Amino acid sequence: MQEIQNLVAVINETQTYFRQQAQKQVNIGLTLRNWLIGYYIVEYEQKGKDRAVYGENLYKEIANRCKHIKGMSKSNLYIYKTFYQLYPNIFQTVSGKLYINDLQRNTILQTVSGKLIAEQNQAENNEIVILQSPSKKSILDIEKSINHLSFSHFIELIKQDNDAKRDFYEWQSIENSWSVRELQRAVNSMLFEQTGLSFDKEQVIKNQQKQLPLVAEDFFKNPYVLDFLELKQETSYSESDLEQAIIDHLQRFLIELSKGFCFEARQKRITFDNTHYFIDLVFYHRILKCNIIIDLKLGEFTHADSGQMNVYLNYYNENEKQENDNPPIGLILCAGKNESLVKYATANLTQQVFVSKYLINLPNENELRKIIEEEQNKFK
């Protein structure tokens, strides 16, 4: 009986694996198809002789004539065009070249735009070259995006209003394996702007792409938006309730913390002369290679909170830190804080301590921008 169960388990694993691989290829194919459609449209608009005849009605005309093809609405055609314009080097990737070779063999490129670009490049090297313009992204970066993100991800990315923000969410989506819904939540909670409170987000992206070492400040932000905990401001709750809600939504909390955090313990007990103290949450950071001690506070930050955290960190540094670990780092999550008090309470501590506010309800954009501006003013 056990052997049959093992066989069934292997069959199920095989089915799951190949179903995922098939879905991945479908996603890649859809992404590249939509890029090509955007490319065709741009080439037609730039070189098509009858473009003036259709003018602004071009997209409506295409949509009407391609009703038999799924995803060919007028609005989608605009998205495909924007996708091509924001990601012009996609067909320089391995995936792109494989698809373009298939397209050439099947003469699908013999469209108006295909003929135009063929005529343009044939005299140079007798082969069709989809793109010649340079891009700030390496081929490996683009290939990684195509293989890890669906076109639905790209739709959310092209909505971003600048390259730095787009690159940030693209990187985070890949590194954290975000679903489209998780990406949307990150955008709606202004993760890019929040992250920019504690470090130079553009430099972090560059560091990640160049594989340069990151520092602790790169992984902490203020505020943390914990709306997924489903706690109500008008309802009385305790620190243990807050901690339990975090444990119940641990996956979402890890995403909010950002890359590298691994859960290790809750209510970690440490003892001094038969007196017990309990650390709310303990994580290990696989990139910083150290423990992260988190202390949860319902109210405003006080100087006593930093003193308590310092005790926890000194204990961990002496008794829990492994041979190759870096010194532990503390994160005090509180409902509010006075920056001057934080400055003097955490100055000259032997270990690093970050103090951040948490929000249990997602504020509107104006409220969050106000918080961000207040945080940024302290660095001026």
C-alpha positions in Angstrom: 0.0 0.0 0.0 2.8 2.4 0.9 4.5 1.8 -2.5 1.3 2.7 -4.3 1.0 5.9 -2.3 4.6 6.8 -3.2 3.9 6.1 -6.9 0.8 8.3 -6.8 2.7 11.0 -5.0 5.4 10.9 -7.8 2.7 11.1 -10.5 1.1 14.1 -8.8 4.4 15.8 -8.5 5.1 15.1 -12.2 1.7 16.4 -13.2 2.2 19.6 -11.2 5.6 20.2 -12.6 4.7 19.9 -16.2 1.4 21.9 -15.7 3.5 24.7 -14.3 6.0 24.5 -17.1 3.2 24.5 -19.7 1.6 27.6 -18.0 5.0 29.3 -18.0 5.4 28.8 -21.7 1.9 30.1 -22.3 2.7 33.2 -20.3 6.0 33.7 -22.1 4.3 33.3 -25.5 1.5 35.7 -24.6 4.0 38.3 -23.4 6.0 38.0 -26.6 2.9 38.0 -28.8 1.7 41.3 -27.2 5.2 42.8 -27.6 5.2 42.0 -31.3 1.7 43.4 -31.8 2.9 46.6 -30.1 6.0 46.6 -32.3 3.9 46.1 -35.5 1.6 49.0 -34.5 4.6 51.4 -33.9 6.2 50.4 -37.2 3.0 50.9 -39.0 2.3 54.3 -37.5 5.8 55.5 -38.3 6.1 54.1 -41.8 2.6 53.0 -43.0 1.6 55.0 -46.1 -2.1 55.0 -45.3 -1.7 55.9 -41.6 -3.2 59.4 -42.3 -6.3 57.8 -43.6 -7.1 56.0 -40.3 -5.5 58.5 -38.0 -6.9 58.2 -34.5 -9.3 55.5 -35.7 -6.4 53.1 -36.4 -6.9 51.2 -33.1 -10.6 50.9 -33.5 -10.2 49.6 -37.0 -7.7 47.0 -35.9 -9.9 45.9 -33.0 -12.9 45.6 -35.4 -11.0 43.5 -37.9 -9.4 41.2 -35.2 -12.5 40.4 -33.1 -11.8 36.7 -33.7 -8.5 37.1 -31.7 -8.8 37.2 -27.9 -7.4 40.3 -26.3 -7.6 42.6 -29.3 -9.7 45.4 -27.8 -8.9 49.0 -28.6 -7.6 49.6 -25.0 -5.4 46.5 -25.1 -3.8 47.6 -28.4 -2.7 50.8 -26.7 -1.3 48.7 -23.8 0.7 46.6 -26.3 2.1 49.7 -28.0 3.2 51.1 -24.6 4.6 47.7 -23.6 6.8 47.7 -26.7 7.9 51.3 -26.1 8.9 50.7 -22.5 10.5 47.3 -23.1 12.1 47.8 -26.6 14.9 45.2 -26.2 12.8 42.1 -25.4 13.5 40.4 -28.7 17.3 40.6 -28.0 16.7 37.9 -25.3 17.1 34.2 -25.7 13.3 33.7 -25.6 12.8 36.5 -28.1 15.3 35.1 -30.6 13.7 31.7 -30.4 10.3 33.1 -31.1 11.5 35.4 -33.9 13.2 32.4 -35.6 9.9 30.5 -35.5 8.0 33.5 -36.8 10.5 33.9 -39.7 10.2 30.3 -40.7 6.4 30.6 -40.7 6.5 33.9 -42.7 4.4 35.6 -40.0 6.7 38.5 -40.2 5.6 39.2 -43.8 3.3 41.9 -42.6 3.5 45.5 -43.6 5.8 46.3 -40.6 7.8 43.1 -41.2 8.4 44.0 -44.8 9.3 47.6 -43.9 12.0 46.6 -41.4 13.2 43.7 -43.6 13.8 46.2 -46.5 15.5 48.5 -44.1 18.0 45.9 -42.7 18.4 43.5 -45.6 20.9 45.6 -47.4 23.1 45.7 -44.2 23.4 42.1 -43.3 20.7 40.1 -45.2 18.8 39.2 -42.0 16.0 40.7 -40.0 17.1 42.4 -36.9 14.2 43.4 -34.7 15.9 46.1 -32.7 19.1 48.1 -32.8 18.6 50.7 -30.0 20.5 50.3 -26.7 18.8 49.7 -23.4 19.9 50.3 -19.8 18.7 46.7 -19.0 21.1 43.8 -19.7 19.8 40.9 -21.8 19.9 38.7 -18.6 17.7 41.2 -16.8 15.1 41.1 -19.5 15.2 37.4 -19.9 14.7 37.0 -16.1 11.7 39.3 -16.3 10.1 37.4 -19.1 10.6 34.1 -17.4 9.3 35.2 -14.0 6.5 37.7 -14.8 3.2 37.2 -16.6 1.9 39.8 -19.0 -0.6 40.8 -16.2 2.5 41.8 -14.2 3.7 43.9 -17.1 0.4 45.7 -17.3 0.8 46.9 -13.7 4.4 47.8 -14.3 3.8 50.0 -17.4 1.3 52.0 -15.3 4.2 53.4 -13.3 5.1 56.9 -14.1 8.9 56.7 -14.1 11.7 54.2 -14.8 13.0 54.0 -11.3 9.6 53.1 -9.9 9.0 50.5 -12.6 12.4 48.9 -12.1 11.8 48.8 -8.3 8.4 47.0 -8.6 9.8 44.7 -11.3 12.7 43.7 -9.2 10.6 43.2 -6.1 8.1 41.1 -8.0 10.8 38.8 -9.3 12.7 38.5 -6.0 9.6 37.9 -3.9 7.7 35.9 -6.4 4.7 38.3 -6.1 1.4 37.4 -7.6 -0.3 40.2 -9.6 -2.5 40.9 -6.6 0.5 41.2 -4.3 2.1 43.6 -6.8 -1.1 45.7 -7.0 -1.1 45.9 -3.2 2.5 47.0 -3.1 1.8 49.7 -5.6 -1.4 50.9 -3.8 0.4 51.1 -0.5 3.1 53.2 -2.2 5.9 50.7 -1.3 8.3 52.5 -3.6 7.8 55.8 -1.8 7.9 54.2 1.6 11.1 52.4 0.8 12.6 55.6 -0.4 12.3 57.0 3.2 15.2 55.0 4.5 17.5 54.7 1.6 18.3 55.8 -2.0 16.0 53.5 -3.9 17.6 54.1 -7.3 21.0 53.2 -5.8 19.6 50.1 -4.3 18.3 49.0 -7.7 21.7 49.7 -9.2 23.4 47.8 -6.4 21.1 44.8 -6.9 21.7 44.7 -10.6 25.5 45.0 -10.1 25.4 42.5 -7.2 27.0 45.0 -4.9 26.8 44.5 -1.1 23.7 46.1 0.5 23.6 47.6 4.0 21.1 47.2 6.8 19.3 50.5 5.9 18.4 49.0 2.6 16.0 46.6 4.2 14.0 48.7 6.7 11.4 51.4 6.0 8.9 53.6 7.7 6.0 53.3 7.9 5.0 49.6 7.6 1.4 49.2 6.3 -0.2 46.3 8.1 -3.7 46.6 6.8 -3.9 42.9 5.9 -4.0 42.1 9.7 -7.6 43.2 9.6 -7.4 45.0 13.0 -9.8 47.9 13.5 -8.6 51.2 15.0 -11.8 51.6 16.9 -11.4 48.2 18.5 -9.3 47.7 21.6 -6.5 45.2 21.1 -3.4 44.2 22.9 0.2 43.7 21.8 -0.5 39.9 22.0 -3.4 40.4 19.6 -1.1 42.3 17.3 1.5 39.6 17.5 -1.1 36.8 16.9 -2.5 38.7 13.8 1.0 38.9 12.4 1.6 35.2 12.9 -1.8 34.5 11.3 -0.8 36.5 8.3 2.9 35.7 8.3 3.3 35.4 4.6 1.9 38.9 4.0 4.0 40.3 6.9 7.1 38.8 5.3 6.3 40.5 2.0 5.7 43.8 3.9 9.1 43.4 5.6 10.7 42.9 2.2 13.4 40.6 0.8 15.5 38.4 3.0 13.5 37.9 6.2 13.0 34.4 7.5 10.8 33.7 10.5 12.5 32.1 13.4 10.6 32.5 16.7 7.9 34.2 18.6 7.9 35.0 22.3 11.5 34.0 22.5 12.3 33.5 26.2 15.5 34.8 27.7 16.3 34.5 31.4 18.4 36.6 33.9 18.6 35.3 37.4 15.3 33.4 37.2 13.5 36.4 35.7 12.1 35.7 32.3 11.7 38.2 29.4 10.0 37.5 26.1 11.0 38.8 22.7 8.0 39.3 20.5 9.4 38.2 17.2 12.7 36.9 15.9 13.7 36.7 12.3 16.9 35.8 10.5 18.0 37.8 7.5 19.6 35.6 4.9 21.3 38.5 3.1 22.5 40.6 6.1 23.3 37.3 7.8 22.1 38.3 11.2 19.1 38.0 13.6 16.4 40.6 13.4 14.7 41.2 16.8 11.3 42.8 16.5 9.5 44.5 19.5 5.9 45.4 19.1 4.5 48.5 20.8 0.8 49.7 20.7 1.5 53.3 21.7 4.2 55.9 21.1 7.9 55.1 21.2 9.6 55.8 24.6 13.2 55.9 25.6 12.6 52.7 27.7 11.8 50.8 24.5 15.3 51.4 23.1 16.8 50.3 26.5 14.8 47.1 26.4 15.8 46.4 22.8 19.5 47.0 23.6 19.2 44.3 26.3 17.8 41.9 23.8 20.4 42.6 21.2 23.3 42.3 23.7 21.9 39.0 24.9 21.6 37.7 21.3 25.0 38.9 20.3 26.6 37.1 23.2 24.5 33.9 23.4 22.7 33.3 20.1 24.9 34.6 17.4 26.7 31.9 15.4 30.3 32.0 14.3 29.7 33.5 10.8 26.8 35.7 11.8 26.8 39.5 11.9 25.6 41.3 15.1 21.8 41.3 15.5 19.6 44.2 14.5 16.6 45.6 16.4 13.3 46.8 14.9 10.8 48.6 17.2 7.4 48.7 15.6 5.2 51.4 17.3 2.0 53.3 16.6 3.9 56.6 16.7 7.3 58.2 17.3 9.0 61.5 18.0 12.0 61.8 15.8 14.1 63.8 18.3 13.4 61.2 21.0 14.3 58.4 18.7 17.6 60.1 17.8 18.8 60.6 21.4 17.4 57.2 22.6 19.2 55.2 20.0 22.4 57.1 19.7 25.6 55.3 20.6 23.9 51.9 21.1 26.2 49.0 20.6 23.9 47.4 18.1 21.8 48.9 15.3 18.2 49.7 16.2 15.5 50.9 13.7 12.3 52.5 15.0 9.3 52.5 12.5 5.7 53.3 12.7 3.1 50.8 11.6 -0.3 51.6 10.1 -3.2 49.1 10.5 -5.3 50.8 7.9 -4.0 51.8 4.5 -4.3 55.6 4.4 -5.3 57.5 1.2 -2.6 58.8 -1.1 -2.6 62.3 0.4 -2.3 61.1 4.0 0.6 58.7 3.0 2.3 61.5 1.1 2.1 63.7 4.2 3.8 60.9 6.3 6.5 60.5 3.7 7.2 64.3 3.5 7.5 64.4 7.3 10.0 61.6 7.2 12.0 63.1 4.4 12.2 66.5 6.2 14.3 65.0 8.9 17.1 64.3 6.4 17.2 67.9 5.2 
